[in-house]
Amino acid sequence: MEPEFVKVSRDSGDNGIAVVTIDRPPVNALNFQTVGELEHAFAQLAKDPALRAVIVTGAGDRAFVAGADIKEFPGLTREAGVEMSRRGHAVMGRIAAFPRPVIAAVNGLCLGGGCELAMACDIRIASDAAKFGQPEVNLGLIPGYGGTLRLARLVGPAVAKELLFTGRIIDAHEALAIGLVNRVVAHASLMDACLELARTIASKAPVAVRLAKMAVSEGMEVRLEDGLEIEARYFGDACATEDMREGVQAFIEKRKPEFAGK
């Protein structure tokens, strides 16, 4: 069945960049169907050997994703809440572990589940009109799609607790100051900035980019000594690639490398 709320398109030109757009007016809220369609989209994209980077954004100017669909919450039991959270963890985990870089183009409201989706991405570029927050306490809830952990790891536990305990909404510049986003750009320039970044990433050695992502993600979960061993192993894997030989030879010959992703 054709997805209703999640659209996948390709950047013009054969550069291996996909754009995943959540299109569920008026504010792109994540209902159960949209979460499932997101999972399906990333499962399909993972099968594409030519893919180099993914951009995730929301349709329109109002919202990236303004949160979960609260209309689905009445009647939730403890057991149903646990299962809903685990389902969200699985989908956000698939995005976080996706084998290519994922960039969030945050174009408006980025609240609750939307903020959790953005934090599951590798890099977050925000429009200067974007707003961020985890306002679940206003509903008598806490984040359930990984927000308590990913927020604390990005901005530190003290700042995360303030935002989680108060439900305060912050603008893009404060999000930049606390380390929640990588960059803030003019609203009209958001997709251009994200595409420029994705094209730069796509021009690099694909295996090396994938190994770098894995080294960071896995290394963050373990002691420094164990993380260094992970890095050493992936460095060795990179040394065994054709791309490494091509990159080194191109450097010596003072030419642009032609990476094959092998």
C-alpha contacts under 8 A as a table, 3 or more apart, distances in Angstrom:
res1	aa1	res2	aa2	distance
3	P	6	V	5.95
3	P	7	K	7.03
3	P	37	E	6.27
4	E	7	K	7.72
4	E	37	E	8.00
5	F	22	I	5.84
5	F	23	D	4.97
5	F	24	R	5.41
5	F	34	T	5.92
5	F	37	E	7.25
6	V	20	V	6.77
6	V	21	T	5.67
6	V	22	I	4.69
6	V	23	D	5.96
6	V	34	T	6.72
6	V	37	E	6.02
6	V	38	L	6.35
6	V	41	A	7.54
7	K	20	V	5.71
7	K	21	T	5.10
7	K	22	I	6.50
7	K	23	D	7.15
8	V	18	A	6.74
8	V	19	V	5.65
8	V	20	V	4.61
8	V	21	T	6.38
8	V	41	A	7.23
9	S	18	A	5.73
9	S	19	V	5.20
9	S	20	V	6.62
10	R	16	G	7.69
10	R	17	I	5.96
10	R	18	A	4.55
10	R	19	V	5.96
11	D	14	D	7.78
11	D	15	N	7.36
11	D	16	G	7.69
11	D	17	I	5.58
11	D	18	A	6.13
11	D	19	V	7.10
11	D	195	L	7.99
12	S	15	N	7.87
15	N	51	L	7.95
15	N	52	R	7.46
15	N	199	R	7.08
15	N	202	A	6.68
16	G	50	A	5.54
16	G	51	L	4.30
16	G	52	R	4.87
16	G	53	A	6.68
16	G	202	A	6.85
17	I	51	L	6.13
17	I	52	R	5.79
17	I	53	A	5.02
17	I	54	V	5.75
17	I	55	I	7.66
17	I	198	A	6.86
17	I	199	R	7.33
17	I	202	A	7.37
18	A	51	L	7.35
18	A	53	A	6.53
18	A	54	V	4.84
18	A	55	I	6.31
19	V	54	V	5.73
19	V	55	I	4.70
19	V	56	V	5.93
19	V	57	T	7.55
20	V	41	A	7.79
20	V	54	V	7.15
20	V	55	I	6.05
20	V	56	V	4.76
20	V	57	T	6.38
21	T	56	V	5.92
21	T	57	T	5.01
21	T	58	G	5.25
21	T	59	A	6.08
22	I	28	N	6.11
22	I	34	T	7.87
22	I	56	V	7.84
22	I	57	T	6.40
22	I	58	G	4.74
22	I	59	A	5.93
22	I	64	F	7.74
22	I	65	V	7.65
23	D	28	N	5.73
23	D	58	G	6.18
23	D	59	A	4.94
24	R	27	V	6.61
24	R	28	N	4.22
24	R	29	A	6.59
24	R	59	A	7.60
25	P	28	N	5.34
25	P	29	A	7.82
25	P	59	A	7.97
26	P	62	R	7.97
27	V	62	R	6.60
27	V	63	A	5.26
27	V	64	F	7.50
27	V	65	V	6.18
27	V	66	A	5.58
27	V	109	L	7.89
28	N	58	G	6.60
28	N	59	A	7.34
28	N	63	A	6.62
28	N	64	F	6.84
28	N	65	V	4.95
28	N	66	A	6.37
28	N	67	G	7.87
29	A	65	V	5.56
29	A	66	A	5.56
29	A	67	G	5.24
29	A	68	A	5.15
29	A	69	D	5.27
29	A	114	G	7.81
30	L	33	Q	7.76
30	L	34	T	5.52
30	L	35	V	6.08
30	L	65	V	7.11
30	L	67	G	6.13
30	L	68	A	4.43
30	L	69	D	5.54
30	L	113	G	6.97
30	L	114	G	7.59
31	N	34	T	5.34
31	N	35	V	6.39
31	N	68	A	5.90
31	N	69	D	4.91
31	N	72	E	7.27
32	F	35	V	5.25
32	F	36	G	6.35
33	Q	36	G	5.10
33	Q	37	E	6.19
34	T	37	E	4.95
34	T	38	L	6.11
35	V	38	L	5.11
35	V	39	E	6.38
35	V	88	G	7.44
35	V	91	V	7.18
36	G	39	E	5.13
36	G	40	H	6.27
36	G	91	V	7.85
37	E	40	H	4.99
37	E	41	A	6.06
38	L	41	A	5.11
38	L	42	F	6.37
38	L	91	V	7.50
39	E	42	F	5.40
39	E	43	A	6.14
39	E	91	V	5.52
39	E	94	R	7.34
40	H	43	A	4.99
40	H	44	Q	6.18
41	A	44	Q	5.27
41	A	45	L	6.19
42	F	45	L	4.95
42	F	46	A	6.05
42	F	94	R	7.56
42	F	95	I	6.99
42	F	98	F	7.70
43	A	46	A	5.31
43	A	47	K	7.03
44	Q	47	K	5.52
44	Q	48	D	7.37
45	L	48	D	5.47
45	L	51	L	7.37
46	A	49	P	7.65
46	A	51	L	7.90
46	A	98	F	7.25
46	A	99	P	7.24
48	D	51	L	5.55
51	L	54	V	7.98
51	L	100	R	7.55
52	R	100	R	6.04
52	R	101	P	7.40
52	R	201	I	7.42
52	R	202	A	5.06
52	R	206	P	6.62
53	A	100	R	5.51
53	A	101	P	5.10
53	A	102	V	6.02
53	A	103	I	7.75
53	A	198	A	5.91
53	A	201	I	7.16
53	A	202	A	6.37
54	V	100	R	7.27
54	V	101	P	6.37
54	V	102	V	4.76
54	V	103	I	6.15
54	V	198	A	7.43
55	I	102	V	5.78
55	I	103	I	4.69
55	I	104	A	5.80
55	I	105	A	6.60
55	I	194	C	7.25
55	I	195	L	7.84
55	I	198	A	7.63
56	V	102	V	7.19
56	V	103	I	6.15
56	V	104	A	4.87
56	V	105	A	5.96
57	T	64	F	5.77
57	T	104	A	6.08
57	T	105	A	4.98
57	T	106	V	6.15
57	T	107	N	7.10
58	G	63	A	6.15
58	G	64	F	4.08
58	G	65	V	6.24
58	G	105	A	7.91
58	G	106	V	7.43
58	G	107	N	6.88
59	A	63	A	7.33
59	A	64	F	7.07
60	G	63	A	6.84
61	D	107	N	6.19
61	D	108	G	6.20
62	R	107	N	7.20
62	R	108	G	5.07
62	R	109	L	6.46
63	A	66	A	5.87
63	A	106	V	7.91
63	A	107	N	6.10
63	A	108	G	4.04
63	A	109	L	4.26
63	A	110	C	6.57
63	A	130	A	7.93
64	F	105	A	7.73
64	F	106	V	5.37
64	F	107	N	5.31
64	F	108	G	5.19
64	F	109	L	5.58
64	F	110	C	5.50
64	F	114	G	6.83
65	V	108	G	7.83
65	V	109	L	6.17
65	V	110	C	5.26
65	V	111	L	6.63
65	V	113	G	7.32
65	V	114	G	4.39
65	V	115	C	7.55
66	A	109	L	5.18
66	A	110	C	5.27
66	A	111	L	4.85
66	A	112	G	6.86
66	A	113	G	7.44
66	A	114	G	5.73
67	G	110	C	7.11
67	G	111	L	5.03
67	G	112	G	4.49
67	G	113	G	4.47
67	G	114	G	4.92
67	G	115	C	7.53
68	A	112	G	6.74
68	A	113	G	5.41
68	A	114	G	7.44
69	D	72	E	5.90
69	D	73	F	7.60
70	I	73	F	5.24
70	I	74	P	7.81
71	K	74	P	6.73
73	F	76	L	5.59
76	L	80	A	5.73
76	L	81	G	6.05
77	T	80	A	5.05
77	T	81	G	5.93
78	R	81	G	5.10
78	R	82	V	6.29
79	E	82	V	5.20
79	E	83	E	6.38
80	A	83	E	5.13
80	A	84	M	6.04
81	G	84	M	5.01
81	G	85	S	6.11
82	V	85	S	5.21
82	V	86	R	6.18
83	E	86	R	5.04
83	E	87	R	6.07
84	M	87	R	5.13
84	M	88	G	6.28
84	M	144	G	7.90
85	S	88	G	5.06
85	S	89	H	6.11
85	S	144	G	4.90
85	S	145	Y	5.71
86	R	89	H	4.92
86	R	90	A	6.22
86	R	145	Y	7.61
87	R	90	A	5.18
87	R	91	V	6.49
88	G	91	V	5.25
88	G	92	M	6.07
88	G	144	G	7.18
88	G	145	Y	4.83
88	G	146	G	7.80
89	H	92	M	5.24
89	H	93	G	5.68
89	H	144	G	7.73
89	H	145	Y	5.12
89	H	146	G	6.09
90	A	93	G	5.01
90	A	94	R	6.16
91	V	94	R	5.10
91	V	95	I	6.53
92	M	95	I	5.12
92	M	96	A	6.13
92	M	116	E	7.77
92	M	117	L	6.40
92	M	120	A	5.77
92	M	145	Y	6.95
92	M	146	G	7.57
93	G	96	A	4.95
93	G	97	A	5.97
93	G	120	A	7.12
94	R	97	A	5.22
94	R	98	F	5.82
95	I	98	F	4.99
95	I	102	V	7.60
95	I	120	A	6.19
95	I	121	C	6.55
96	A	102	V	8.00
96	A	120	A	4.83
96	A	121	C	5.72
96	A	122	D	6.97
97	A	214	M	7.95
98	F	101	P	7.22
98	F	102	V	7.59
99	P	210	R	5.83
99	P	213	K	7.86
100	R	209	V	7.50
100	R	210	R	5.86
100	R	213	K	7.94
101	P	121	C	7.83
101	P	122	D	6.15
101	P	123	I	7.96
101	P	209	V	7.77
101	P	210	R	7.51
101	P	213	K	7.43
102	V	121	C	5.17
102	V	122	D	5.31
102	V	123	I	6.63
103	I	121	C	5.81
103	I	122	D	5.93
103	I	123	I	4.80
103	I	124	R	5.80
103	I	125	I	7.32
103	I	194	C	7.19
103	I	198	A	7.67
104	A	118	A	5.58
104	A	121	C	6.03
104	A	122	D	7.74
104	A	123	I	6.16
104	A	124	R	4.70
104	A	125	I	6.11
104	A	126	A	7.99
105	A	124	R	6.36
105	A	125	I	5.27
105	A	126	A	6.10
105	A	127	S	7.70
105	A	190	L	6.74
105	A	191	M	6.76
105	A	194	C	6.48
106	V	109	L	7.83
106	V	110	C	6.93
106	V	118	A	7.60
106	V	124	R	7.03
106	V	125	I	6.14
106	V	126	A	4.66
106	V	127	S	6.05
106	V	130	A	6.42
106	V	190	L	8.00
107	N	126	A	6.31
107	N	127	S	5.15
107	N	129	A	6.93
107	N	130	A	5.65
107	N	187	H	6.92
107	N	190	L	7.19
108	G	127	S	6.96
108	G	129	A	5.83
108	G	130	A	4.05
108	G	131	K	6.08
109	L	130	A	5.62
109	L	131	K	4.92
109	L	132	F	6.48
110	C	114	G	4.94
110	C	115	C	4.98
110	C	118	A	7.75
110	C	130	A	6.92
110	C	131	K	5.72
110	C	132	F	4.85
110	C	133	G	6.75
111	L	114	G	5.00
111	L	115	C	4.91
111	L	116	E	7.89
111	L	131	K	7.42
111	L	132	F	5.42
111	L	133	G	4.84
111	L	134	Q	5.69
111	L	135	P	7.07
112	G	115	C	5.33
112	G	116	E	6.38
112	G	133	G	6.32
112	G	134	Q	4.57
112	G	135	P	6.16
112	G	136	E	6.54
112	G	143	P	6.69
112	G	147	G	7.94
113	G	116	E	4.83
113	G	117	L	6.07
113	G	134	Q	7.96
113	G	143	P	7.42
113	G	144	G	7.93
113	G	145	Y	6.52
113	G	147	G	7.89
114	G	117	L	4.99
114	G	118	A	6.24
115	C	118	A	5.04
115	C	119	M	6.12
115	C	132	F	6.49
115	C	133	G	6.60
115	C	134	Q	6.98
115	C	147	G	7.56
116	E	119	M	5.07
116	E	120	A	6.27
116	E	145	Y	6.16
116	E	146	G	6.34
116	E	147	G	5.14
116	E	150	R	7.67
117	L	120	A	5.14
117	L	121	C	6.80
118	A	121	C	5.35
118	A	124	R	6.63
119	M	122	D	7.40
119	M	124	R	7.58
119	M	147	G	7.74
119	M	150	R	6.42
119	M	151	L	7.23
119	M	180	L	7.93
120	A	150	R	7.56
121	C	124	R	6.99
123	I	181	V	7.28
123	I	182	N	6.46
124	R	180	L	7.73
124	R	181	V	4.94
124	R	182	N	5.51
124	R	183	R	7.11
125	I	181	V	6.11
125	I	182	N	5.80
125	I	183	R	5.07
125	I	184	V	6.01
125	I	185	V	7.44
125	I	190	L	7.44
125	I	193	A	8.00
125	I	194	C	6.89
126	A	129	A	7.89
126	A	130	A	6.14
126	A	172	A	6.33
126	A	181	V	6.77
126	A	182	N	7.90
126	A	183	R	6.23
126	A	184	V	4.78
126	A	185	V	6.30
126	A	190	L	7.08
127	S	130	A	5.26
127	S	172	A	7.04
127	S	184	V	5.70
127	S	185	V	5.22
127	S	186	A	5.65
127	S	187	H	4.49
127	S	188	A	7.92
127	S	189	S	7.89
127	S	190	L	5.76
128	D	171	D	7.84
128	D	172	A	5.68
128	D	173	H	7.25
128	D	184	V	5.81
128	D	185	V	5.75
128	D	186	A	5.40
128	D	187	H	5.61
129	A	171	D	7.47
129	A	172	A	6.87
129	A	186	A	7.94
129	A	187	H	6.24
130	A	171	D	6.17
130	A	172	A	5.37
131	K	169	I	6.52
131	K	170	I	5.67
131	K	171	D	4.62
131	K	172	A	5.87
132	F	169	I	5.56
132	F	170	I	5.27
132	F	171	D	6.26
132	F	172	A	7.12
132	F	175	A	7.18
133	G	163	L	7.06
133	G	167	G	6.57
133	G	168	R	6.20
133	G	169	I	4.62
133	G	170	I	6.29
134	Q	137	V	8.00
134	Q	143	P	6.84
134	Q	147	G	7.64
134	Q	163	L	6.78
134	Q	164	L	5.97
134	Q	167	G	5.55
134	Q	168	R	7.36
134	Q	169	I	7.46
135	P	138	N	5.80
135	P	139	L	7.74
135	P	164	L	6.98
135	P	166	T	7.43
135	P	167	G	3.81
135	P	168	R	6.54
135	P	169	I	7.37
136	E	139	L	5.40
136	E	140	G	6.57
136	E	141	L	4.93
136	E	142	I	5.09
136	E	143	P	6.11
136	E	164	L	7.71
136	E	167	G	6.53
137	V	140	G	4.79
137	V	141	L	4.99
137	V	142	I	5.86
137	V	164	L	7.21
137	V	165	F	6.81
137	V	166	T	7.17
137	V	167	G	6.02
138	N	141	L	7.25
138	N	167	G	6.69
142	I	148	T	7.89
142	I	164	L	7.64
143	P	146	G	6.73
143	P	147	G	5.25
143	P	148	T	6.17
144	G	147	G	6.58
144	G	148	T	7.83
146	G	149	L	5.72
146	G	150	R	6.06
147	G	150	R	5.28
147	G	151	L	5.55
148	T	151	L	5.68
148	T	152	A	6.31
148	T	160	A	7.57
148	T	164	L	7.65
149	L	152	A	5.30
149	L	153	R	6.23
150	R	153	R	5.11
150	R	154	L	6.15
151	L	154	L	5.18
151	L	155	V	6.07
151	L	156	G	7.43
151	L	157	P	7.93
151	L	160	A	5.83
151	L	180	L	7.68
152	A	155	V	5.47
152	A	156	G	4.65
152	A	157	P	4.54
152	A	158	A	7.74
152	A	159	V	7.49
152	A	160	A	5.04
152	A	161	K	7.67
153	R	156	G	5.56
153	R	157	P	7.14
154	L	179	G	6.40
154	L	180	L	6.06
155	V	159	V	6.23
155	V	160	A	6.32
155	V	178	I	5.74
155	V	179	G	5.56
155	V	180	L	6.15
156	G	159	V	5.82
156	G	160	A	6.12
157	P	160	A	4.98
157	P	161	K	5.93
158	A	161	K	5.20
158	A	162	E	6.41
159	V	162	E	5.18
159	V	163	L	6.40
159	V	178	I	7.94
160	A	163	L	5.23
160	A	164	L	6.01
161	K	164	L	4.97
161	K	165	F	5.72
162	E	165	F	5.28
162	E	166	T	6.04
163	L	166	T	5.43
163	L	167	G	5.44
163	L	168	R	5.55
163	L	169	I	7.84
164	L	167	G	5.37
164	L	168	R	7.68
170	I	174	E	6.14
170	I	175	A	6.58
171	D	174	E	5.54
171	D	175	A	6.27
172	A	175	A	4.91
172	A	176	L	6.19
172	A	181	V	7.84
172	A	184	V	6.55
173	H	176	L	5.02
173	H	177	A	6.24
173	H	184	V	6.86
174	E	177	A	4.90
174	E	178	I	6.28
175	A	178	I	5.42
175	A	179	G	6.23
175	A	180	L	5.00
175	A	181	V	5.83
176	L	179	G	5.17
176	L	180	L	5.79
176	L	181	V	4.97
176	L	182	N	6.38
176	L	183	R	6.43
176	L	184	V	6.99
177	A	180	L	7.68
179	G	182	N	6.88
181	V	184	V	7.55
185	V	189	S	6.43
185	V	190	L	6.04
185	V	193	A	7.57
186	A	189	S	5.27
186	A	190	L	6.38
187	H	190	L	5.42
188	A	191	M	7.77
189	S	192	D	5.31
189	S	193	A	6.07
190	L	193	A	5.24
190	L	194	C	6.28
191	M	194	C	4.99
191	M	195	L	5.91
192	D	195	L	5.14
192	D	196	E	6.02
193	A	196	E	5.13
193	A	197	L	6.27
194	C	197	L	5.12
194	C	198	A	6.07
195	L	198	A	4.93
195	L	199	R	5.95
196	E	199	R	5.16
196	E	200	T	6.24
197	L	200	T	5.11
197	L	201	I	6.30
198	A	201	I	5.09
198	A	202	A	6.00
199	R	202	A	4.86
199	R	203	S	6.24
200	T	203	S	5.27
200	T	204	K	6.99
201	I	204	K	5.48
201	I	209	V	7.82
202	A	205	A	7.79
202	A	206	P	7.15
203	S	259	F	7.96
204	K	208	A	7.90
204	K	209	V	7.21
204	K	259	F	7.21
205	A	208	A	5.37
205	A	209	V	6.29
205	A	243	D	6.18
205	A	244	M	7.94
205	A	259	F	5.53
205	A	260	A	7.62
205	A	261	G	6.24
206	P	209	V	5.15
206	P	210	R	6.23
206	P	259	F	7.55
206	P	260	A	7.92
206	P	261	G	5.10
207	V	210	R	5.07
207	V	211	L	6.09
207	V	238	A	7.18
207	V	241	T	7.92
207	V	243	D	7.71
207	V	261	G	5.72
207	V	262	K	6.76
208	A	211	L	5.06
208	A	212	A	6.01
208	A	238	A	6.09
209	V	212	A	5.10
209	V	213	K	6.26
210	R	213	K	5.18
210	R	214	M	6.30
211	L	214	M	5.03
211	L	215	A	6.03
211	L	234	Y	6.05
211	L	235	F	7.95
211	L	238	A	7.47
212	A	215	A	5.08
212	A	216	V	6.28
212	A	234	Y	7.86
213	K	216	V	5.36
213	K	217	S	6.11
214	M	217	S	5.13
214	M	218	E	5.82
214	M	219	G	7.97
215	A	218	E	5.43
215	A	219	G	5.59
215	A	227	G	7.62
215	A	230	I	6.31
215	A	231	E	5.55
215	A	234	Y	6.95
216	V	219	G	5.11
216	V	220	M	6.06
217	S	220	M	5.54
217	S	221	E	7.13
218	E	221	E	5.53
218	E	222	V	7.18
218	E	227	G	7.20
218	E	230	I	7.57
219	G	222	V	5.62
219	G	223	R	7.61
219	G	224	L	7.38
219	G	226	D	7.33
219	G	227	G	4.20
219	G	228	L	7.38
219	G	230	I	6.71
219	G	231	E	7.63
220	M	223	R	7.91
220	M	227	G	7.23
222	V	226	D	6.07
222	V	227	G	5.96
223	R	226	D	5.29
223	R	227	G	6.08
224	L	227	G	4.92
224	L	228	L	6.13
225	E	228	L	5.22
225	E	229	E	6.52
226	D	229	E	5.10
226	D	230	I	6.40
227	G	230	I	5.00
227	G	231	E	6.26
228	L	231	E	4.93
228	L	232	A	6.15
229	E	232	A	4.99
229	E	233	R	6.23
230	I	233	R	5.19
230	I	234	Y	6.31
231	E	234	Y	5.22
231	E	235	F	5.94
232	A	235	F	5.00
232	A	236	G	6.19
233	R	236	G	5.15
233	R	237	D	6.36
234	Y	237	D	4.81
234	Y	238	A	6.19
235	F	238	A	5.08
235	F	239	C	6.30
236	G	239	C	5.00
236	G	240	A	6.60
237	D	240	A	5.34
237	D	241	T	7.01
238	A	241	T	5.46
238	A	244	M	6.52
239	C	244	M	5.94
239	C	245	R	7.87
240	A	244	M	7.26
241	T	244	M	5.37
241	T	245	R	6.87
241	T	262	K	5.74
242	E	245	R	5.19
242	E	246	E	6.14
242	E	260	A	7.66
242	E	261	G	7.86
242	E	262	K	5.41
243	D	246	E	4.94
243	D	247	G	5.88
243	D	259	F	5.40
243	D	260	A	6.43
243	D	261	G	6.40
243	D	262	K	5.91
244	M	247	G	5.06
244	M	248	V	6.10
245	R	248	V	5.31
245	R	249	Q	6.04
246	E	249	Q	5.16
246	E	250	A	5.94
246	E	257	P	6.26
246	E	258	E	6.99
246	E	259	F	6.89
247	G	250	A	5.15
247	G	251	F	6.18
247	G	257	P	5.43
247	G	258	E	7.70
247	G	259	F	7.47
248	V	251	F	5.12
248	V	252	I	6.32
249	Q	252	I	5.09
249	Q	253	E	6.09
250	A	253	E	5.00
250	A	254	K	5.80
250	A	255	R	5.07
250	A	256	K	6.04
250	A	257	P	5.15
251	F	254	K	5.00
251	F	255	R	6.35
251	F	256	K	7.62
251	F	257	P	7.63
252	I	255	R	7.95
259	F	262	K	7.79
